[in-house]
Amino acid sequence: MIQAPGGPGEDGDYPYGGWTVPHADPVVGKVIAAAHREAFDLLLGRRTYDIWSGYWPKAGKSPLAYSLNAATKYVATHRPDSLGWRPVKDLGPDIVEGVRRIKEKDGPDLIVWGSSTLTPVLLEHRLADEVLLLVYPVLLGTGKRFFSDGAPPRETRARRHEGWVLGRRHQHLQAQGVLSQQRARTGIVSFNSPPSARQRVCRLS
């Protein structure tokens, strides 16, 4: 599932908002900061963009605030004229083609935060290259699905993983291609390598 973690009411009428706050610690902050250390642009759904545009321009001085405010924000929206947090560009009427077009151009990698409507689309159309999972010892039981029914099975490779105290865990997964299926007796698992041509990486956080 994918739910807004910041506070009650952030995700509409979802009753369990704010579930990450009791588990916040400096290690989580370091993982998030590390994910934004290199130059990046943002790929956001409209609701996440609106929430962030009301917070980050007023958040005060910090390396993360500076990076987020300076990044180009590519937004899935039907109301491009009302995008005020700049620099910003809309993805156009076809979100899938819009993301493909951006990835084919030179530029920094793309980071996706939240955006629960946009994220399943990226996964279904194999436009997400990496997934950064922050796993907490919490069972929510109900909510929005991270994967849609149309999401294809994929192989992944763990680029980094780290266990934290009290059950929290960080995993950084990289897409490797279609799911490989073989008989167990062969003892061999083959991974399909991603294309060698350099493209902008789309990372889900």
Secondary structure in CASP SS format (residue, H / E / C, confidence):
PFRMAT SS
TARGET T0000
AUTHOR 0000-0000-0000
METHOD secondary structure of the structure
MODEL  1
M C 1.00
I C 1.00
Q C 1.00
A C 1.00
P C 1.00
G C 1.00
G C 1.00
P C 1.00
G C 1.00
E C 1.00
D C 1.00
G C 1.00
D C 1.00
Y C 1.00
P C 1.00
Y C 1.00
G C 1.00
G C 1.00
W C 1.00
T C 1.00
V H 1.00
P H 1.00
H H 1.00
A C 1.00
D C 1.00
P H 1.00
V H 1.00
V H 1.00
G H 1.00
K H 1.00
V H 1.00
I H 1.00
A H 1.00
A H 1.00
A H 1.00
H C 1.00
R C 1.00
E C 1.00
A C 1.00
F E 1.00
D E 1.00
L E 1.00
L E 1.00
L E 1.00
G E 1.00
R H 1.00
R H 1.00
T H 1.00
Y H 1.00
D H 1.00
I H 1.00
W H 1.00
S H 1.00
G C 1.00
Y C 1.00
W H 1.00
P H 1.00
K H 1.00
A C 1.00
G C 1.00
K C 1.00
S C 1.00
P H 1.00
L H 1.00
A H 1.00
Y H 1.00
S H 1.00
L H 1.00
N H 1.00
A H 1.00
A C 1.00
T C 1.00
K E 1.00
Y E 1.00
V E 1.00
A E 1.00
T C 1.00
H C 1.00
R C 1.00
P H 1.00
D H 1.00
S H 1.00
L C 1.00
G C 1.00
W C 1.00
R C 1.00
P C 1.00
V E 1.00
K E 1.00
D E 1.00
L C 1.00
G C 1.00
P C 1.00
D C 1.00
I H 1.00
V H 1.00
E H 1.00
G H 1.00
V H 1.00
R H 1.00
R H 1.00
I H 1.00
K H 1.00
E H 1.00
K C 1.00
D C 1.00
G C 1.00
P C 1.00
D E 1.00
L E 1.00
I E 1.00
V E 1.00
W C 1.00
G C 1.00
S C 1.00
S C 1.00
T C 1.00
L H 1.00
T H 1.00
P H 1.00
V H 1.00
L H 1.00
L H 1.00
E H 1.00
H C 1.00
R C 1.00
L C 1.00
A C 1.00
D C 1.00
E E 1.00
V E 1.00
L E 1.00
L E 1.00
L E 1.00
V E 1.00
Y C 1.00
P C 1.00
V C 1.00
L C 1.00
L C 1.00
G C 1.00
T C 1.00
G C 1.00
K C 1.00
R C 1.00
F C 1.00
F C 1.00
S C 1.00
D C 1.00
G C 1.00
A C 1.00
P C 1.00
P C 1.00
R E 1.00
E E 1.00
T E 1.00
R E 1.00
A E 1.00
R E 1.00
R E 1.00
H E 1.00
E E 1.00
G E 1.00
W C 1.00
V H 1.00
L H 1.00
G H 1.00
R C 1.00
R E 1.00
H E 1.00
Q E 1.00
H E 1.00
L E 1.00
Q E 1.00
A E 1.00
Q E 1.00
G E 1.00
V E 1.00
L C 1.00
S C 1.00
Q C 1.00
Q C 1.00
R C 1.00
A H 1.00
R H 1.00
T H 1.00
G C 1.00
I C 1.00
V C 1.00
S C 1.00
F C 1.00
N C 1.00
S C 1.00
P C 1.00
P C 1.00
S C 1.00
A C 1.00
R C 1.00
Q C 1.00
R C 1.00
V C 1.00
C E 1.00
R E 1.00
L E 1.00
S C 1.00
END
